[in-house]
Amino acid sequence: MSHDEFSVASVYAELLGRAPENKMEPRLAPLFRAMDILGEPNKAYPIIHITGTNGKTSTARMIESGLLAHGLRTGRYTSPHLTKVTERISIDGAPVSDETFVRNWDEIRPYLQIVDAELEAAGEQRLTYFECLTILAFAVFADEPVDVAVLEVGLGGITDATNVGDGQVAVVTPISLDHTDLLGDTTGDIALEKAGIIKEGAFLVSAAQPVDAAQVLLETARDKHAEFRFEGVEFGVESRRVAVGGQLVTLRGLAGRYPDIQLPLHGEHQAENAAVALAALEAFLGGGEKELNIDLVREGFANASSPGRLEVLRTAPTVVVDAAHNPAGIAASAAALQEAFSISKLVIVLGILAEKDAEEILRQIRESYGEDAEELCLTRSTSPRAIPAADLAEMAVELGWQEDDVHVAEKLDDALEWAIERAEANNDLAGAVLVTGSITLVAEARILLGRSAELPGEPGDKGGN
């Protein structure tokens, strides 16, 4: 183990010693204070800021890929990570180097201690895990320096730590009900929170939204004198068809029509994410007025990847992992899976975290997969927030699964072994396993099945995801 790896591990341990990830503090003052002490790294480069319920990371990665095709040096900040914390802070499409991660942390740590001391003196909680990582990302991007930063919010928008950055382009992916305990019970309430990333004079690019959410975004954009464009009104997916390893899409952008784009991601939802990413690129690169070079657009999308999103980890039988963790995500993935793969028998391995609506997720699986998903294996990730598998099994039986078709495996490796065996039963050549329900579960499945990193050329990696 090199000194560097040990250092990243020790920085990560130090970060985890702070408030856990799901304890997000709805505050911004400490972030502004940290930026002030650090010389405002949040103002050192233009920002494309992304919020929404589903599709944020995939959309961020497509935008990043498009910017790289245009020759720009990019920083991307997304969460959570699948294998290693450095994945959250990417430079030019790859996780930041261990050396850069550790060096920047060492440089900012004394300044963070000043902020911590001030917070504690005021009787407030010191900087949280997510706040520290966000400050580190801003510092790394200024240190590089990057030409543009693509920032994904952690939760919500208005008081999210990333909101100390002023997005020149504010991107909102589809809004649906999730984190209702923190963000509100209607999509309109949730949109109020997410609209917080729309800054004075910015440019809003939004996916198609429920009516109440669209109304909130529109009103906020008007209040902020921000230009606004909505999918389905000013831009969208003109056509799409399934192709090997993904789909071929024609997109109508803000300034042009972009035919025959190869997108190596599955499903209608990814085509829609691509349309949003394209509009964001047009807004950023040409104020939405200038048609982009079709070859560069094609190159950007062809190179896009999104690990853990309907990602095939092995074949015969096919094992697919998908990070859907709310009902809307489950529905989108189910449609994509049924469209892209010919599966005669599907075994689902499911694990869900406690703050999610497990019953609604199970109900959505039943509705979306119907007869296709007669066998269900309930398990849990190693996260302390994971719902016990037996509790999920009880819910599944109440929702109509036959007891014989519901298997409980507290450990994921046992769950995978059972599911793969079931998918292969009766020499079924088109049997498949889907691992879904939580990002932590998908992350652990990727490690168990040898996809431990998203860096091209790693053992067990097919050179990109």
DAMOMO-V583239 format. One record per residue. N is the residue number from 0. PSI is psi in whole degrees, -180 to 180 (* if undefined). Layout:
BEGIN
N	PSI
N	PSI
END
This chain:
BEGIN
0	122
1	163
2	-40
3	-49
4	-42
5	-40
6	-44
7	-43
8	-40
9	-36
10	-43
11	-42
12	-40
13	-42
14	-44
15	-23
16	-13
17	-171
18	142
19	161
20	-37
21	-2
22	83
23	131
24	124
25	77
26	154
27	-22
28	-45
29	-30
30	-44
31	-38
32	-45
33	-43
34	-41
35	-50
36	-33
37	2
38	31
39	58
40	-20
41	-10
42	9
43	-8
44	155
45	156
46	138
47	120
48	132
49	129
50	-177
51	174
52	-50
53	150
54	5
55	-50
56	-44
57	-43
58	-42
59	-42
60	-36
61	-41
62	-47
63	-45
64	-39
65	-39
66	-40
67	-40
68	-28
69	10
70	17
71	149
72	124
73	150
74	137
75	131
76	114
77	167
78	160
79	-178
80	162
81	-41
82	-45
83	142
84	-30
85	-18
86	-24
87	-26
88	99
89	142
90	126
91	39
92	-1
93	150
94	141
95	146
96	152
97	-43
98	-47
99	-41
100	-51
101	-43
102	-46
103	-38
104	-45
105	-36
106	-37
107	-17
108	-47
109	-33
110	-37
111	-33
112	-32
113	-46
114	-43
115	-47
116	-42
117	-41
118	-47
119	-36
120	-31
121	5
122	21
123	164
124	139
125	174
126	135
127	170
128	-52
129	-39
130	-44
131	-44
132	-38
133	-44
134	-41
135	-42
136	-47
137	-41
138	-43
139	-44
140	-35
141	-34
142	-33
143	-50
144	159
145	159
146	-28
147	142
148	134
149	113
150	128
151	130
152	153
153	-47
154	126
155	-113
156	-66
157	-43
158	15
159	144
160	-33
161	-14
162	4
163	-11
164	142
165	105
166	124
167	-36
168	127
169	124
170	130
171	114
172	176
173	134
174	130
175	-177
176	120
177	151
178	37
179	-27
180	-29
181	-31
182	-17
183	162
184	-11
185	159
186	-26
187	-44
188	-44
189	-39
190	-34
191	-44
192	-46
193	-28
194	-12
195	-15
196	-7
197	113
198	164
199	125
200	12
201	-171
202	115
203	128
204	119
205	143
206	168
207	137
208	159
209	151
210	-46
211	-37
212	-42
213	-41
214	-45
215	-45
216	-42
217	-48
218	-41
219	-44
220	-43
221	-45
222	-34
223	8
224	38
225	140
226	152
227	142
228	133
229	139
230	137
231	-15
232	-67
233	-16
234	168
235	-170
236	119
237	-44
238	160
239	146
240	149
241	136
242	169
243	125
244	14
245	-126
246	161
247	120
248	150
249	123
250	140
251	115
252	-167
253	-30
254	-2
255	176
256	135
257	95
258	157
259	58
260	126
261	122
262	113
263	37
264	149
265	146
266	154
267	-38
268	-34
269	-31
270	-40
271	-39
272	-38
273	-40
274	-41
275	-44
276	-43
277	-46
278	-38
279	-40
280	-43
281	-41
282	-42
283	-45
284	-25
285	25
286	20
287	4
288	-21
289	128
290	137
291	160
292	120
293	-36
294	-39
295	-37
296	-45
297	-42
298	-44
299	-50
300	-35
301	-30
302	-1
303	144
304	159
305	88
306	140
307	4
308	102
309	52
310	130
311	120
312	-25
313	166
314	164
315	73
316	162
317	130
318	120
319	138
320	143
321	131
322	13
323	132
324	22
325	164
326	-41
327	-39
328	-41
329	-44
330	-44
331	-44
332	-38
333	-45
334	-41
335	-41
336	-44
337	-29
338	-40
339	-23
340	140
341	105
342	128
343	-27
344	126
345	129
346	125
347	129
348	119
349	134
350	142
351	142
352	154
353	-32
354	0
355	161
356	85
357	-40
358	-43
359	-38
360	-46
361	-42
362	-41
363	-38
364	-43
365	-43
366	-43
367	-37
368	-24
369	-128
370	-24
371	-29
372	63
373	-24
374	134
375	129
376	117
377	132
378	-168
379	152
380	178
381	-1
382	136
383	-16
384	-1
385	138
386	134
387	138
388	-38
389	-35
390	-40
391	-39
392	-41
393	-45
394	-43
395	-43
396	-41
397	-31
398	1
399	-2
400	146
401	140
402	-36
403	-24
404	-1
405	122
406	141
407	126
408	109
409	-29
410	138
411	-39
412	-38
413	-39
414	-45
415	-43
416	-46
417	-45
418	-41
419	-41
420	-44
421	-40
422	-29
423	-10
424	149
425	31
426	37
427	112
428	-20
429	28
430	150
431	158
432	134
433	125
434	121
435	179
436	-27
437	146
438	-35
439	-37
440	-45
441	-42
442	-44
443	-36
444	-39
445	-39
446	-46
447	-34
448	18
449	8
450	68
451	-12
452	160
453	19
454	130
455	143
456	3
457	155
458	138
459	2
460	139
461	27
462	66
463	163
464	*
END
